[in-house]
């Protein structure tokens, strides 16, 4: 089992994570994704049985975060 833990500053990325949380907390192919947090950080934890599925899940999550960041930066609401 392989594991990656992405650490994001809570005060900076909390709104981003809230907007995509339902999509992130599901199974990505053979990988499992969890979100945890403490007072300062948000952690996205990805566990996968092999490096290929781990890489695919990390790519998918970072792509989703990138899109959400761009949308929120437009700030046309």
C-alpha positions as CSV (number, residue, x, y, z in Angstrom):
1,X,0.0,0.0,0.0
2,X,1.3,3.4,-1.0
3,X,0.3,6.7,0.7
4,X,0.5,10.4,-0.1
5,X,-0.5,13.2,2.3
6,X,-1.1,16.6,0.7
7,X,-0.9,19.4,3.3
8,X,-2.8,22.7,2.6
9,X,-3.0,25.8,4.8
10,X,-6.5,25.9,6.3
11,X,-6.9,29.7,6.2
12,X,-5.9,29.8,2.6
13,X,-7.6,26.7,1.1
14,X,-10.6,26.0,3.3
15,X,-13.1,27.3,0.8
16,X,-11.6,25.4,-2.0
17,X,-11.8,22.1,-0.1
18,X,-15.3,22.7,1.0
19,X,-16.4,23.2,-2.6
20,X,-14.9,19.9,-3.8
21,X,-15.1,17.8,-0.6
22,X,-18.0,15.6,-1.9
23,X,-16.1,14.8,-5.0
24,X,-12.8,14.2,-3.3
25,X,-14.1,11.9,-0.5
26,X,-14.8,9.0,-2.8
27,X,-12.9,6.2,-4.4
28,X,-10.6,7.1,-7.3
29,X,-10.3,3.9,-9.2
30,X,-8.3,1.6,-6.9
31,X,-7.4,4.5,-4.5
32,X,-9.1,5.7,-1.4
33,X,-9.1,9.4,-0.5
34,X,-9.7,11.0,2.9
35,X,-9.7,14.5,4.2
36,X,-8.5,15.3,7.7
37,X,-7.7,18.7,9.4
38,X,-6.3,20.3,12.5
39,X,-6.3,23.9,13.6
40,X,-3.8,25.0,11.0
41,X,-3.9,22.6,8.1
42,X,-6.1,20.4,5.9
43,X,-4.7,17.1,4.8
44,X,-5.8,15.1,1.8
45,X,-4.6,11.5,2.2
46,X,-4.5,9.2,-0.7
47,X,-3.9,5.5,-0.3
48,X,-3.4,3.2,-3.3
49,X,-2.3,-0.4,-3.9
50,X,0.3,0.6,-6.5
51,X,2.2,3.6,-7.8
52,X,0.2,3.9,-11.0
53,X,-3.1,4.3,-9.3
54,X,-1.5,6.6,-6.7
55,X,-0.1,8.9,-9.5
56,X,-3.5,8.9,-11.3
57,X,-5.3,9.9,-8.1
58,X,-2.8,12.6,-7.2
59,X,-3.1,14.0,-10.7
60,X,-6.9,14.0,-10.6
61,X,-7.1,15.7,-7.3
62,X,-4.6,18.4,-8.1
63,X,-6.4,19.0,-11.4
64,X,-9.7,19.5,-9.6
65,X,-8.0,21.8,-7.1
66,X,-6.5,23.8,-9.9
67,X,-9.8,24.3,-11.6
68,X,-11.6,25.3,-8.4
69,X,-8.8,27.8,-7.6
70,X,-9.1,29.4,-11.1
71,X,-12.9,29.7,-10.8
72,X,-12.7,31.2,-7.3
73,X,-10.0,33.7,-8.4
74,X,-12.4,35.1,-11.1
75,X,-14.6,36.2,-8.3
76,X,-17.6,37.3,-10.5
77,X,-20.2,36.1,-8.0
